[in-house]
């Protein structure tokens, strides 16, 4: 049900944005979603289609841009993309560090009219 509550939140933001711009319809919504947010694209698109029925965003195209999980190594400070969910530094082989990207869950832009 993760995607359903997320779809609801996106819809509310989209409606507020459309209203503040005096737009009648939301045509498309572009999202940036990090690898760590564990969102299933199909489930999100499907959920959005359901919650948006009868609203200004009914039938809006949901486009999802994925952001990989990247980390800054706590030992040597190099930034790297985490492979297969294992945060192991490719340079010094230390594990863990500060997450740089991968937690994104945001609306990048919307097409409204
Ligand atoms: Zn390192």
Boltz pocket constraint, residues with backbone or C-beta under 6 A from the ligand:
constraints:
  - pocket:
      binder: B
      contacts: [[A, 73], [A, 74], [A, 75], [A, 76], [A, 77], [A, 78], [A, 89], [A, 90], [A, 91], [A, 92], [A, 93], [A, 94]]
      max_distance: 6.0
